[in-house]
Amino acid sequence: MTNFSKLSTLLFLALFVTACAPVTNQKPIFDPSQTPPIVSTATAVATTTNIKATSTDVSLATSIPTKAPSAFPLAAIEILSPATGFPLTSPFEIVARLPQDYSGIVQIELLGKDGRLLFKEIIGLDQASSREEVFQSDLIFDIASEQENGRLSLSITDNYGRLLALSSVELVLQSSGEREAFIASEIPEKIWIQQPMENSVQESGALQISGIGFPQSQRPFEIKIRNRLGKVLAFGEAYLEFSPDNDYGTFEIILDVKVTEAQWLQIGVRELGSSIPGVVHFSSLEFQLLPPSDSED
């Protein structure tokens, strides 16, 4: 075989291997070419409905850009649609992603600009098989004016009846007109409790609580420690500190909390709204608190 023939053969093999090499692109949370499974659709007002998994078409769009650390977790409740600031007429559709394996009560509320309740629905949700499933519901409202600001919130409770997580979006409600459909691919957590860690074991005394937040107002975060009976054992407020290049701030507080026997406690951090009354976000975690080491003396 001539040198030219050998060179042609080697070049052909190199091109063939390159064409057959596997592609290593990371799979997105939502693949727009596929139909994500929908947990349910519910339209009844102020009722309780049991939900099972179904499937429907959902058109997806680009996620809302935010300046978040690369390791920032996704929100416990991701309200994928509607998006903050979008004009909406009645009825409109809610699309949200809930914690994996969550089963329990989902509460939906829509407030007007003065805090009045425009819509409330309580839904009993069967356990979702994966985080990829999304929750869907239709919401109906009626306003007297042509347009006003409003807030949509979704919340869930834990096995002890305590608030587990709450997310909200600020909306522009319209009595008539066109509305745009937008579904985000992912929403970062607005309040991330970094210390203490979930399911960690702490000793009674001075407990340091710290984290990161994307606030919607200039009000301080309210922090409460509750036992599984709902009793508040400690309470405090923490303002966020910001650096010039970030949309998020950090918070830190030390609360004195003591128990006489080992208990599982919940740290709950909430932010209250400014223009519209009520809670705009709530995050929580559980940890175990032990009695002081010298309690036997």
C-alpha positions as CSV (number, residue, x, y, z in Angstrom):
1,M,0.0,0.0,0.0
2,T,1.4,3.4,-1.0
3,N,2.0,6.1,1.6
4,F,-0.9,8.2,0.1
5,S,-3.3,5.2,0.6
6,K,-2.2,4.7,4.2
7,L,-2.7,8.4,4.9
8,S,-6.2,8.4,3.4
9,T,-7.1,5.3,5.4
10,L,-5.9,6.9,8.7
11,L,-7.8,10.1,8.0
12,F,-11.0,8.2,7.3
13,L,-10.7,6.3,10.5
14,A,-10.1,9.5,12.5
15,L,-13.2,11.1,11.0
16,F,-15.3,8.0,11.7
17,V,-14.3,7.8,15.4
18,T,-15.0,11.5,15.9
19,A,-18.5,11.3,14.3
20,C,-19.3,8.3,16.6
21,A,-18.1,9.9,19.8
22,P,-20.9,10.3,22.4
23,V,-22.3,13.7,23.3
24,T,-22.0,14.6,26.9
25,N,-24.5,17.5,27.2
26,Q,-26.2,17.6,30.6
27,K,-29.9,16.9,30.6
28,P,-31.9,19.9,31.6
29,I,-34.5,19.8,34.4
30,F,-37.2,20.2,31.8
31,D,-36.7,19.0,28.2
32,P,-38.9,21.3,26.0
33,S,-39.2,18.5,23.4
34,Q,-41.0,16.3,26.0
35,T,-44.2,16.6,27.9
36,P,-43.6,16.8,31.6
37,P,-46.1,14.8,33.8
38,I,-48.8,16.8,35.5
39,V,-49.9,15.8,39.0
40,S,-53.4,17.2,38.6
41,T,-55.8,20.0,37.6
42,A,-58.2,21.4,40.3
43,T,-60.6,24.2,39.9
44,A,-62.9,24.1,43.0
45,V,-62.8,27.1,45.3
46,A,-62.4,26.6,49.0
47,T,-62.7,22.9,48.9
48,T,-60.5,19.9,49.5
49,T,-59.7,17.7,46.6
50,N,-57.6,14.5,46.4
51,I,-55.2,14.5,43.5
52,K,-53.7,11.7,41.4
53,A,-51.1,11.8,38.6
54,T,-52.3,12.6,35.1
55,S,-50.6,13.9,32.0
56,T,-51.2,17.0,29.9
57,D,-49.3,19.3,27.6
58,V,-47.3,22.2,29.0
59,S,-45.3,24.6,26.8
60,L,-42.0,25.6,28.4
61,A,-39.9,28.8,28.2
62,T,-36.6,30.0,29.3
63,S,-36.0,30.3,33.0
64,I,-35.9,33.7,34.7
65,P,-32.3,34.8,35.1
66,T,-31.1,35.4,38.6
67,K,-27.7,36.0,40.2
68,A,-27.4,33.0,42.5
69,P,-24.4,31.0,43.7
70,S,-23.7,27.9,41.5
71,A,-24.6,25.6,44.4
72,F,-27.8,27.5,45.3
73,P,-30.7,25.0,45.8
74,L,-34.0,25.0,44.0
75,A,-37.0,26.3,45.9
76,A,-39.0,23.8,47.9
77,I,-42.0,25.1,46.0
78,E,-41.2,26.3,42.6
79,I,-44.0,28.5,41.1
80,L,-43.1,28.0,37.4
81,S,-46.1,29.9,36.1
82,P,-47.4,32.6,36.4
83,A,-44.2,34.7,36.6
84,T,-43.7,37.7,38.8
85,G,-45.0,41.0,37.3
86,F,-47.0,39.3,34.4
87,P,-50.5,40.7,33.7
88,L,-53.2,38.1,34.2
89,T,-56.9,37.9,33.6
90,S,-59.3,35.3,35.1
91,P,-59.1,32.4,34.9
92,F,-55.4,31.6,34.8
93,E,-53.3,28.4,35.3
94,I,-50.8,27.7,38.0
95,V,-47.9,25.4,37.3
96,A,-45.6,24.5,40.2
97,R,-43.1,21.9,41.3
98,L,-43.4,20.5,44.9
99,P,-40.9,18.6,47.0
100,Q,-40.2,15.0,45.9
101,D,-42.2,12.4,47.8
102,Y,-44.4,15.1,49.4
103,S,-48.0,14.1,50.1
104,G,-50.4,16.3,52.1
105,I,-52.1,19.6,52.0
106,V,-51.4,22.3,49.4
107,Q,-53.0,25.7,50.0
108,I,-53.4,28.2,47.2
109,E,-54.2,31.9,48.0
110,L,-54.6,35.0,45.9
111,L,-54.6,38.3,47.6
112,G,-55.6,41.7,46.3
113,K,-53.5,44.9,46.7
114,D,-55.0,45.6,50.2
115,G,-54.6,42.0,51.4
116,R,-58.2,40.9,50.8
117,L,-58.6,37.3,49.9
118,L,-59.7,36.8,46.2
119,F,-59.2,33.1,46.0
120,K,-58.4,30.2,48.3
121,E,-58.2,26.5,47.6
122,I,-57.1,23.6,49.8
123,I,-56.0,20.4,48.0
124,G,-55.0,17.0,49.3
125,L,-52.1,15.8,47.2
126,D,-51.1,12.2,46.7
127,Q,-47.3,11.5,46.8
128,A,-45.4,12.6,43.6
129,S,-43.1,9.9,42.3
130,S,-40.3,12.4,41.4
131,R,-39.3,16.0,41.4
132,E,-39.9,16.1,37.7
133,E,-43.7,16.0,38.2
134,V,-45.4,19.3,38.3
135,F,-48.6,20.4,40.1
136,Q,-51.2,22.3,38.1
137,S,-54.4,24.1,39.1
138,D,-56.8,26.7,37.6
139,L,-57.5,29.9,39.5
140,I,-60.5,32.2,39.2
141,F,-60.8,35.8,40.6
142,D,-62.9,38.8,40.3
143,I,-61.9,42.5,40.8
144,A,-63.9,45.6,40.7
145,S,-61.2,47.8,39.2
146,E,-59.7,47.5,35.7
147,Q,-56.3,46.5,37.2
148,E,-54.6,46.0,40.6
149,N,-51.6,44.3,42.1
150,G,-52.0,41.0,43.7
151,R,-50.0,38.1,45.3
152,L,-50.3,34.4,44.6
153,S,-48.9,32.0,47.2
154,L,-48.6,28.3,47.5
155,S,-47.9,26.6,50.8
156,I,-47.5,23.1,52.2
157,T,-47.5,21.7,55.8
158,D,-45.5,18.9,57.5
159,N,-46.8,15.8,59.3
160,Y,-47.3,17.9,62.5
161,G,-49.4,20.6,61.0
162,R,-46.7,23.2,60.9
163,L,-46.0,25.3,57.8
164,L,-43.3,23.6,55.9
165,A,-42.7,25.9,52.9
166,L,-44.4,28.9,51.2
167,S,-43.6,30.6,47.9
168,S,-45.3,33.5,46.2
169,V,-45.2,35.7,43.2
170,E,-46.4,39.3,42.8
171,L,-48.8,39.7,39.9
172,V,-50.8,42.4,38.0
173,L,-54.4,41.4,38.0
174,Q,-56.7,42.6,35.2
175,S,-60.4,42.5,34.7
176,S,-60.0,42.2,30.9
177,G,-57.3,42.1,28.3
178,E,-54.6,39.7,27.0
179,R,-52.2,37.7,29.0
180,E,-48.9,36.1,28.2
181,A,-48.1,32.5,29.0
182,F,-44.7,31.9,30.6
183,I,-43.3,28.8,32.3
184,A,-39.9,28.9,33.9
185,S,-37.6,25.9,34.0
186,E,-36.4,26.3,37.5
187,I,-36.7,28.7,40.5
188,P,-34.0,29.2,43.1
189,E,-34.7,29.0,46.8
190,K,-35.5,32.5,48.2
191,I,-34.4,31.7,51.8
192,W,-31.6,29.1,52.2
193,I,-30.9,28.1,55.8
194,Q,-27.3,27.0,55.8
195,Q,-26.6,26.6,59.5
196,P,-27.6,24.4,61.3
197,M,-27.9,21.7,58.7
198,E,-31.0,19.6,58.1
199,N,-31.2,16.6,60.5
200,S,-28.1,17.7,62.4
201,V,-27.7,17.3,66.2
202,Q,-27.2,20.4,68.3
203,E,-26.7,21.0,72.0
204,S,-29.0,23.3,74.1
205,G,-27.7,26.9,74.5
206,A,-26.7,29.5,72.0
207,L,-27.8,28.3,68.6
208,Q,-26.3,30.1,65.6
209,I,-28.6,30.3,62.5
210,S,-27.3,31.7,59.2
211,G,-28.2,31.6,55.6
212,I,-28.7,33.4,52.3
213,G,-31.8,35.2,51.0
214,F,-33.3,36.9,48.0
215,P,-35.6,39.4,49.7
216,Q,-38.6,41.1,48.1
217,S,-38.7,43.9,50.7
218,Q,-36.4,45.7,53.1
219,R,-38.0,44.1,56.1
220,P,-36.0,41.7,58.4
221,F,-36.5,37.9,58.3
222,E,-38.5,36.5,61.2
223,I,-37.0,33.4,62.7
224,K,-38.9,31.0,65.0
225,I,-37.9,27.7,66.5
226,R,-40.9,25.4,67.2
227,N,-41.3,21.9,68.6
228,R,-43.5,19.3,67.0
229,L,-46.5,20.4,69.0
230,G,-46.2,23.9,67.4
231,K,-44.9,25.6,70.6
232,V,-42.4,28.5,69.9
233,L,-39.2,28.0,71.9
234,A,-37.3,31.0,70.5
235,F,-37.8,33.9,68.3
236,G,-35.8,36.7,66.6
237,E,-35.3,38.9,63.6
238,A,-32.3,39.2,61.2
239,Y,-31.6,41.8,58.6
240,L,-29.7,40.8,55.4
241,E,-26.3,42.1,54.5
242,F,-25.5,42.6,50.8
243,S,-22.4,42.9,48.7
244,P,-22.5,45.2,45.7
245,D,-22.3,42.5,43.0
246,N,-25.1,40.2,44.3
247,D,-28.8,40.2,44.4
248,Y,-28.8,38.0,47.5
249,G,-27.8,38.8,51.0
250,T,-26.7,36.9,54.1
251,F,-28.3,36.7,57.5
252,E,-27.1,35.5,60.9
253,I,-28.6,35.3,64.3
254,I,-27.9,33.6,67.6
255,L,-31.0,32.3,69.6
256,D,-30.9,30.8,73.1
257,V,-32.9,27.6,73.1
258,K,-32.8,24.9,75.7
259,V,-34.7,21.6,76.3
260,T,-34.7,19.1,79.2
261,E,-34.9,16.1,76.9
262,A,-33.9,15.4,73.3
263,Q,-36.4,16.9,70.8
264,W,-36.8,17.4,67.1
265,L,-37.3,21.1,66.5
266,Q,-38.1,23.2,63.4
267,I,-36.3,26.4,62.3
268,G,-38.7,28.5,60.3
269,V,-37.6,31.7,58.5
270,R,-40.2,33.9,56.9
271,E,-40.3,37.2,55.0
272,L,-43.3,39.5,55.2
273,G,-44.4,41.7,52.3
274,S,-44.3,45.4,52.1
275,S,-47.0,46.7,49.7
276,I,-49.3,43.7,50.2
277,P,-49.7,42.3,53.7
278,G,-48.8,38.7,54.5
279,V,-46.0,36.2,54.1
280,V,-44.1,36.2,50.8
281,H,-41.8,33.3,51.6
282,F,-41.2,30.7,54.2
283,S,-38.4,28.1,54.5
284,S,-37.8,25.6,57.2
285,L,-35.7,22.6,58.3
286,E,-35.7,20.2,61.3
287,F,-32.8,19.4,63.6
288,Q,-32.4,17.5,66.9
289,L,-31.7,19.5,70.1
290,L,-30.1,17.8,73.1
291,P,-30.2,18.9,76.7
292,P,-27.1,20.7,78.1
293,S,-24.2,18.3,78.7
294,D,-24.1,19.4,82.4
295,S,-27.9,18.9,82.9
296,E,-27.2,15.8,85.0
297,D,-25.2,17.8,87.6
